[in-house]
Structures are given as C-alpha cells and as structure tokens.
C-alpha cells in the first residue's frame, strides 16, 4: 500500500469534516434507511427545519454523496450507492439496508 499524498489527506479531512456534523450524519443515515425520502421527512427525522435540511443536503450533494430524483415538483433524496460515505455507513457504523416501501 502506498503512502497517502498530502492532497489525499486533505480530501479525507474534508470528508470527515462533513461527517463530523451530527445533522448531516442524521440526514445521511435517514436517507440510507429510507431511500427516496423528501426534505420534509428528512428534516423531521433529524429534528431540524426544512430550510436547515435543504442547506445540509446541498452540501452533501456537492460532495457527490447524495443523489436526487424528481417526481413532478417533489424531490427525493438518496445516498449514492458508490459514494465513500456508503462504505463508511456499512463498514464503520454497521448500517444495513432496509427494504421499506416509500
């Protein structure tokens, strides 16, 4: 295994900084357990306002960890399956997939 380069370390630091925020981590966990959730559902599960949820979701989308699908004017949020955060949820936090109808 090769030594991490300074740029790699900086990228990992950014990833961990995103996950260090409990609100973002709650949102990610909720999206993982309930793919396709709407912002109102995510906000309620995290105990925050829809505006605060939208701001956090915007950051997570910019990182490439969250994907959206639109049905009419409704936006549904899910964790990107191949995102590093998905592996972190499983390997570090012990998350599992749940088969819930949305």
C-alpha positions, -999 to +999 in steps of 0.1 A: +000+000+000+014+034-009+018+063+014-011+089+013-002+121-005-008+155+011-037+161-014-053+127-004-050+136+033-067+170+026-096+152+008-101+128+036-101+156+061-129+173+041-149+141+041-145+136+078-154+172+085-187+167+066-194+136+087-185+153+119-217+173+118-244+154+136-272+169+115-256+158+082-249+124+097-285+120+108-297+130+073-273+105+056-284+077+080-321+085+073-316+086+035-297+053+038-325+036+057-353+053+037-340+060+001-362+084-017-371+105+013-384+140+008-368+170+025-397+173+050-393+137+060-356+141+064-360+173+084-385+157+108-363+126+113-333+149+121-353+172+142-345+203+122-363+228+099-367+220+062-345+250+054-317+236+076-321+202+060-320+217+025-288+235+033-271+204+046-284+184+016-270+209-008-235+204+008-239+166+007-249+167-030-219+189-038-197+163-023-213+137-045-228+116-016-264+124-022-285+119-054-319+134-062-348+122-083-377+144-092-414+133-094-433+164-106-422+191-082-413+167-055-376+159-049-365+126-034-331+121-018-309+090-015-273+082-006-252+075-037-245+037-036-209+040-047-200+071-025-174+066+001-200+076+028-220+045+018-190+023+027-184+043+059-221+037+069-217-001+064-181-007+075-177+018+103-213+024+116-227-011+109-256+002+088-277-023+069-302-019+040-338-019+049-365-028+024-392-003+031-418+008+007-418+046+004 
